């Protein structure tokens, strides 16, 4: 999978896709939606769609695609290569959402939670397939949140398409299994080849699975928190695990334009981007602090 576009700029979002098979423009198609990397505190979240003509669904099943979580990394890569070999009837597209985008969305002045971000990304990918000329007639989606609510929302957005949203759809429908493989292969490669925009010297990439409860991940986070500027953009600083480490390891912040009354009792660093009770007052977000500080640091 060619991730060169993501490697050039991994600070926002990146869309990648295969060519659209000619058959997918002419024949009714089924499309599956799934994601990889929703839970980790490290690295991007990747949403994927995979589609094929209904007449070739048996051929897709014959590739023996399965839920990516049940497969070894080598098996996922082998199955993705098989899908690439069958570009005459299989197509896919990805949206790679960077850790920075996820955290700044969740902690912005107007909150944009992970479920909403997920729903909008999936909707955008389905629309992208339609805009590319794919003749989508059926959509199957692995749910985020309540499947009934999610399905109703998608059905309203795409009234001419039969939409099915289910829990564990990646284990129930081969086209969703195929999407899960695309998403997981992309995330694995993105994490392995991640380019730190902070130009960290001798950065240790032994960060484990990236999930908050992984001891290796926790150790890596503690070793890579900068007392003033916080975490590299590889970290989702909106995650509770990262916030806890910031509170313990980072320096207190004093704003030069604050009044003396504001300086009474230094606040935890995370209070500058979280509402902590009714006494919390709006502050410049930690996101702004990180971005501006890192820009200054890298220019020294």
C-alpha positions in Angstrom: 0.0 0.0 0.0 1.5 3.3 -1.1 1.3 5.8 1.9 3.7 8.3 0.4 1.0 11.0 0.5 0.4 10.5 4.2 4.2 10.5 4.8 4.5 13.9 3.2 1.9 15.3 5.6 0.6 13.3 8.6 -0.8 16.3 10.6 -4.3 16.3 9.2 -6.3 13.8 7.2 -5.4 11.9 4.1 -7.6 10.1 1.6 -6.2 7.2 -0.5 -8.0 5.0 -3.0 -7.6 2.3 -5.6 -8.8 2.8 -9.2 -12.5 2.2 -9.7 -13.0 -1.1 -11.6 -15.0 -0.6 -14.8 -17.5 -3.3 -13.6 -18.3 -1.2 -10.5 -19.5 1.6 -12.6 -21.8 -0.6 -14.7 -23.2 -3.2 -12.3 -25.0 -2.8 -8.9 -22.4 -2.9 -6.1 -22.2 -3.8 -2.4 -20.0 -1.6 -0.2 -18.6 -2.3 3.3 -17.3 0.2 5.9 -15.0 -0.5 8.8 -12.2 1.2 10.8 -9.0 0.4 12.5 -7.3 2.3 15.4 -10.3 3.8 17.2 -9.1 3.0 20.7 -5.3 3.6 20.7 -3.7 6.6 22.3 -1.0 6.5 19.6 -1.2 6.9 15.9 -4.0 7.6 13.4 -7.5 6.2 13.0 -8.2 4.7 9.6 -11.6 4.4 8.0 -12.0 2.2 4.9 -14.6 1.2 2.4 -14.3 -1.8 0.1 -16.8 -2.5 -2.7 -17.4 -5.0 -5.5 -20.3 -5.8 -7.9 -23.0 -8.1 -6.4 -22.2 -10.5 -9.2 -18.6 -10.9 -7.9 -19.5 -11.2 -4.2 -18.8 -14.9 -4.3 -15.4 -14.2 -5.8 -14.6 -11.8 -2.9 -15.7 -14.5 -0.4 -13.4 -17.0 -2.3 -10.4 -14.8 -1.3 -11.3 -15.9 2.3 -11.4 -12.4 3.7 -12.1 -12.3 7.5 -12.3 -9.9 10.4 -8.9 -8.3 10.5 -8.7 -8.7 14.3 -8.7 -12.4 13.9 -5.8 -12.4 11.4 -2.0 -12.1 11.9 -0.4 -9.1 10.3 1.2 -11.3 7.6 -2.2 -12.8 6.8 -3.8 -9.3 6.5 -1.0 -8.2 4.1 -1.4 -11.4 2.0 -5.2 -10.9 1.7 -4.8 -7.2 0.8 -2.3 -8.2 -1.9 -4.9 -10.6 -3.2 -7.5 -7.9 -3.4 -5.0 -5.7 -5.3 -4.5 -8.6 -7.7 -8.3 -8.6 -8.4 -8.7 -4.9 -9.2 -11.0 -5.8 -12.1 -13.8 -6.3 -9.5 -12.5 -5.0 -6.1 -12.1 -1.3 -5.2 -11.3 0.5 -1.9 -10.8 3.9 -0.4 -9.4 5.1 2.9 -9.5 8.2 5.2 -6.5 8.4 7.5 -7.3 10.7 10.5 -4.2 11.9 12.3 -3.9 11.9 16.1 -3.6 15.7 15.9 -6.8 16.0 14.0 -8.7 13.6 16.4 -7.5 15.5 19.5 -8.0 19.0 18.2 -11.5 18.0 17.1 -12.4 16.6 20.5 -11.0 19.5 22.5 -12.0 22.4 20.3 -14.3 25.2 21.4 -17.1 23.4 19.6 -16.8 19.8 20.8 -16.7 17.1 18.0 -16.7 13.7 19.7 -15.2 10.5 18.3 -18.5 9.0 17.4 -19.6 12.0 15.4 -16.2 12.1 13.7 -16.5 8.4 12.9 -20.0 8.8 11.5 -19.1 11.7 9.3 -16.0 10.0 8.0 -17.9 6.9 7.0 -20.6 9.0 5.4 -17.9 10.9 3.5 -16.3 7.7 2.2 -19.7 6.4 0.9 -20.3 9.7 -0.8 -16.8 9.6 -2.3 -17.5 6.2 -3.8 -20.7 7.5 -5.4 -18.9 10.6 -6.7 -16.4 8.4 -8.3 -19.1 6.6 -10.2 -19.5 3.4 -8.2 -23.0 2.0 -8.6 -23.6 1.4 -4.9 -26.9 -0.3 -4.1 -26.2 -1.9 -0.8 -24.0 -0.7 2.2 -23.0 -2.7 5.2 -21.4 -0.9 8.2 -19.7 -2.0 11.4 -21.5 0.1 14.0 -20.2 2.9 16.2 -22.7 3.5 18.9 -26.3 2.4 18.6 -26.7 0.5 15.3 -30.4 1.6 14.9 -29.6 5.3 15.3 -26.6 5.0 13.0 -28.5 3.1 10.4 -31.3 5.6 10.4 -28.8 8.5 9.9 -27.1 6.8 7.0 -30.4 5.8 5.4 -31.5 9.4 5.5 -28.3 10.5 3.9 -28.5 7.8 1.2 -32.3 7.2 0.6 -31.7 5.3 -2.6 -29.4 2.7 -1.1 -30.2 -0.3 1.2 -28.2 0.3 4.4 -27.5 -2.3 7.1 -25.6 -1.3 10.3 -24.6 -4.2 12.7 -22.3 -4.8 15.6 -19.5 -7.2 14.5 -20.4 -6.6 10.9 -16.7 -7.3 10.1 -17.3 -10.9 11.1 -20.7 -11.2 9.4 -20.3 -9.7 5.9 -17.3 -10.4 3.7 -17.3 -6.9 2.1 -16.9 -5.4 5.6 -14.2 -7.9 6.4 -12.4 -6.7 3.3 -12.8 -3.1 4.4 -11.4 -4.0 7.9 -8.3 -5.6 6.3 -7.7 -2.4 4.2 -8.0 -0.2 7.3 -5.8 -2.3 9.5 -3.1 -2.8 6.8 -3.0 1.0 6.3 -2.9 1.8 10.0 -0.1 -0.8 10.7 2.0 0.7 7.9 1.3 4.2 9.0 2.4 3.5 12.6 5.6 1.7 11.5 6.6 4.4 9.1 5.5 7.4 11.1 7.5 10.5 10.5 7.7 12.7 13.6 7.2 16.3 12.6 9.0 17.4 15.8 12.3 15.9 14.4 12.9 14.0 17.5 16.5 12.8 17.9 17.0 9.0 18.4 13.2 8.5 19.0 12.4 5.1 20.4 9.7 3.4 18.3 9.1 0.5 20.7 5.7 1.8 21.8 3.9 -1.5 22.0 0.3 -1.7 20.6 -0.5 1.9 21.2 -3.5 1.0 23.4 -3.8 2.9 26.7 -3.6 -0.2 28.9 -0.4 -1.5 27.2 2.5 -1.2 29.7 5.0 -0.5 26.8 2.8 2.3 25.5 2.5 3.9 29.0 6.3 3.8 29.4 6.8 5.3 26.0 4.4 8.1 26.8 6.2 8.9 30.0 9.5 9.0 28.3 8.3 11.2 25.4 6.4 13.9 27.3 8.2 17.3 27.0 7.7 19.2 30.3 6.8 22.5 28.4 5.6 21.5 25.0 3.8 18.2 25.8 3.6 15.2 23.5 4.7 14.6 19.9 1.7 14.8 17.4 1.8 11.0 17.2 0.0 11.1 20.6 -3.8 11.7 20.9 -3.4 14.1 23.8 -7.2 14.1 24.3 -7.1 10.6 25.7 -7.3 10.2 29.5 -4.0 8.2 29.6 -2.2 11.1 28.0 -3.9 13.7 30.1 -3.0 11.9 33.3 0.7 11.8 32.3 0.6 15.5 31.4 -0.8 16.4 34.8 2.0 14.5 36.5 5.0 15.2 34.3 4.4 18.6 32.6 5.2 22.0 34.0 2.5 24.3 35.3 1.6 27.1 32.9 1.7 30.8 33.7 0.2 33.2 31.2 2.0 36.5 30.9 -1.2 38.4 30.1 -3.0 37.0 33.2 -3.9 39.2 36.2 -2.3 38.5 39.6 -5.7 37.1 40.7 -5.5 34.5 37.9 -2.1 33.3 39.1 -3.4 32.4 42.5 -3.0 28.6 42.7 -1.4 27.1 39.7 -3.7 24.9 37.7 -3.1 21.5 36.3 -1.9 21.8 32.7 -5.0 19.9 31.4 -7.3 22.5 32.9 -6.3 24.7 30.0 -8.3 22.6 27.6 -10.7 20.7 29.9 -13.7 22.0 31.8 -13.0 20.9 35.4 -16.2 21.8 37.2 -18.1 25.0 37.4 -15.1 27.1 38.5 -13.2 26.5 35.3 -12.9 29.5 33.1 -12.2 29.4 29.3 -8.6 29.4 28.4 -6.5 29.2 25.3 -6.5 25.5 24.4 -3.6 23.2 25.1 -3.7 22.4 21.4 -2.7 26.0 20.6 0.0 25.9 23.3 1.4 22.7 21.8 1.4 23.8 18.2 2.8 27.3 18.8 5.4 26.0 21.3 6.5 23.2 18.9 6.8 25.7 16.1 9.1 27.8 18.2 11.1 24.9 19.4 11.8 23.5 16.0 12.9 26.9 14.7 15.7 27.2 17.4 
